[in-house]
Amino acid sequence: MARVGRVYGISSPDGVLRYVGSTEDAARMQKHRYNCRADHLCCPFYRYAHEHHGGLDTYTEETLATLQLPTADGQAKANLRSLEALVIRSLRERDSPMVSLLNKNSPRAENERKREHGRAWREQHGQGQIDPATGKSLSYMAVRSRIYRQRRKDRAATALAAAAAAAESAQ
């Protein structure tokens, strides 16, 4: 069976295009909605949707482009990310009031030298390495993400304890 990738856009309830992504997954919007409900602070798009509309439930998704993908995973991902970058760039150049993208990062470096530099940096900083004791990734971003999530959990626990103490002292 042929693989098909697609570049999709997500629009806010007022019809403004807010996010562009790429996937092979037909249920990607449902996953965005679930992730936004589970942790709306994890990315700028989810934070915006939660702050302005209470989540992604009223947002709509549309397919902007489709692409027949090769069977090789690495090449398929590169092709899909390149198409996504092209769509984002063309939408930003339109300067339309109906497009206000919250995408912050480029899906793929367009310069070969930058791509190779990024790959070397990631490998140098643990990409693809697993800690044998914990079974967790040693990559820089995975480690930093775990630290960030733990910090957020600690802050939430502290705030909850402070609220409980305040409620108890008020009685």
Secondary structure, 3 states (H helix, E strand, C coil): CCEEEEEEEEECCCCCEEEEEEECCCCHHHHHHHHHHHCCCCCHHHHHHHHHHCCCCCCEEEEEEEEEECCCHHHHHHHHHHHHHHHHHHHHHHCCCCECCCCCCCCCCCCHHHHHHHHHHHHHCCCCCECCCCCCECCHHHHHHHHHHHHHHHHHHHHHHHHHHHHHHHC
